[in-house]
Amino acid sequence: MSLVDDYRRQMQALLPRGIAWALGPTAWLTRLLSGLAPEFARIHGRVLDLLLESDPRTTFEMLEDWGRALGLPDNCTNTLALTVEARRDNVVAKEIGEGGQSRSYYIAVAARMGYAISIEEFTPFRVGRSRVGDPVLGEEWTWVWQVNGPAVSIRYFRTGVSQMGERLRSWEGNGPLECRLNQLKPAHTLIIFSYPELDPPPPGG
């Protein structure tokens, strides 16, 4: 039974009882209610859509409104170059971001933006504590941390998530990630971004 039929039967159930209120399949009143039911079903569907739009993780029609409310796009985002999924990731990251200074916090921020990273911290070389083979680093390295990640992030077209007209596969640089982490990092620290080198071209290529 469809939602349209449910609304038709609901309206029939609310009518008075009597000879004047014939509710047979071919009765004029049944045909009238059958004509009204689709609009109620449509409104019902739009209410369900609104529930999805109220969550930034599932929004589509109100994605631009969510971005505007959260101050997006900002200096770290270029909406002209982003897919719908990437824009949604930025909205979610901004909405649920609570701040922090731990490695797990920055890894989670990157993950919400669609990047898989790891973080390496450095320790100055100290006689009696450091071991043979450890890098000889000065005290200034206490405030340096390194972000390791893929040289290029690939986003794939996903049915139900991506928008018609988007590419089936897109390659994104790490500019937005670098900008966002530099924006969130403690002011006295320095981030080094390290990405693996791409495979060399084949001979003669």
Rosetta blueprint (number, residue, H / E / L):
1 M L
2 S L
3 L H
4 V H
5 D H
6 D H
7 Y H
8 R H
9 R H
10 Q H
11 M H
12 Q H
13 A H
14 L H
15 L L
16 P L
17 R L
18 G L
19 I L
20 A L
21 W L
22 A L
23 L L
24 G L
25 P L
26 T L
27 A L
28 W H
29 L H
30 T H
31 R H
32 L H
33 L H
34 S H
35 G H
36 L H
37 A H
38 P H
39 E H
40 F H
41 A H
42 R H
43 I H
44 H H
45 G H
46 R H
47 V H
48 L H
49 D H
50 L H
51 L H
52 L H
53 E H
54 S L
55 D L
56 P L
57 R L
58 T L
59 T L
60 F L
61 E L
62 M L
63 L H
64 E H
65 D H
66 W H
67 G H
68 R H
69 A H
70 L L
71 G L
72 L L
73 P L
74 D L
75 N L
76 C L
77 T L
78 N L
79 T H
80 L H
81 A H
82 L L
83 T L
84 V H
85 E H
86 A H
87 R H
88 R H
89 D H
90 N H
91 V H
92 V H
93 A H
94 K H
95 E H
96 I H
97 G L
98 E L
99 G L
100 G L
101 Q L
102 S L
103 R H
104 S H
105 Y H
106 Y H
107 I H
108 A H
109 V H
110 A H
111 A H
112 R H
113 M L
114 G L
115 Y L
116 A L
117 I L
118 S E
119 I E
120 E E
121 E E
122 F L
123 T L
124 P L
125 F L
126 R L
127 V L
128 G L
129 R L
130 S L
131 R L
132 V L
133 G L
134 D L
135 P L
136 V L
137 L L
138 G L
139 E H
140 E H
141 W H
142 T H
143 W H
144 V E
145 W E
146 Q E
147 V E
148 N E
149 G L
150 P L
151 A L
152 V L
153 S E
154 I E
155 R E
156 Y E
157 F L
158 R L
159 T L
160 G L
161 V L
162 S L
163 Q L
164 M L
165 G L
166 E L
167 R L
168 L L
169 R E
170 S E
171 W E
172 E E
173 G L
174 N L
175 G H
176 P H
177 L H
178 E H
179 C H
180 R H
181 L H
182 N H
183 Q H
184 L H
185 K L
186 P L
187 A L
188 H L
189 T L
190 L E
191 I E
192 I E
193 F E
194 S E
195 Y L
196 P L
197 E L
198 L L
199 D L
200 P L
201 P L
202 P L
203 P L
204 G L
205 G L
